[in-house]
Amino acid sequence: MERQAVIFNGQEVGIVVPSENRLKFIAVRFHVIGLDNRLFDTVTDVRRAITEHLASGRASPAAPLH
């Protein structure tokens, strides 16, 4: 697998790149920067983590959540 864009609610929020037989998330939007460099098993796991991250209030309040 090569790098792949991660789209969340219609917005590109990062990419995943292969790392240690897993996927490393590289954030490109500030409201998901808290997940930057984390390893995941699937892109679905990344999207789930984004949902949880935004719901937890750890995202920047000024960040658009569309």
N, C-alpha and C positions, 0 to 999 in steps of 0.2 A: 504494500500500500504506500502511496505517496501522500503528500499533504492534502488535506481536504478542508474546505470551508465549513464552518459551523454557522448555520442560519437559525436564528431564534426569533420568533414573532416577525418574520419577514426581514430581519436585519442581520447582516453578517456581523457576528460578535467575536469571532476568532477563527483559528484554524487548529487542526490536530495534525501532528506529525508522528511517525513511528518512533518509539523510544523504548528500549528494553522489552520488546515483544508486547508493548501496550501502546496507548496513544497519549501523547503529551499535548495538553491544551495550551495554546498561545493566544492570550486575549488581545483583541484589537479595539475593544470598546472599554471605556473606563468603568462602567457599571458592572463588569464581570472581572475586573482586574484581580479580585480576591481569589479567583480560580486559576490564575496564570501559573503555568509550569506544573500543574497537577497531572498525575497519570490516571488514565481511565481505561477500561476494557473495551468500551464501545462508544460510538458517537451518541447513542441513546443515553448512555450513562452521563455523558457530558451535558446533554440537554436537561436531564433530570437534575443534575447538580446546579445548573443555571437557574432552573425554576426554584429550587430550594434556597439558593443564594439570594435571589431577588425577594422571595417571600420572607426571608429572615430579617430583612432590613439592613443587611450589611453592605448593600449597594449604595452608591452615591445618590443622595436624594435629588440631586439636580439632573441625574441621568434620565433620558427618555426611556420609558418602559413600554413602548409600543411593539 
